[in-house]
């Protein structure tokens, strides 16, 4: 489980200096955030605000 957060931090620390496109940068950072999201979800902590999730529905998870 800690691997998700560890990989997210590694990705942020070792991010490329430049991306070939805005899309590439968006995908890179979105993937990194998903790793953090998975880590906190396993701990049953609402991400990014904290507290317990009100729903397991991904469509409303960030609202």
Buried (B, 14 or more C-beta within 10 A) or exposed (E): EEEBBEBBEEBBEEEEEEBEEEEEBEEBBEEBBEBBBBBBBEEEBBBEEEEEBEEEEEEEBEE
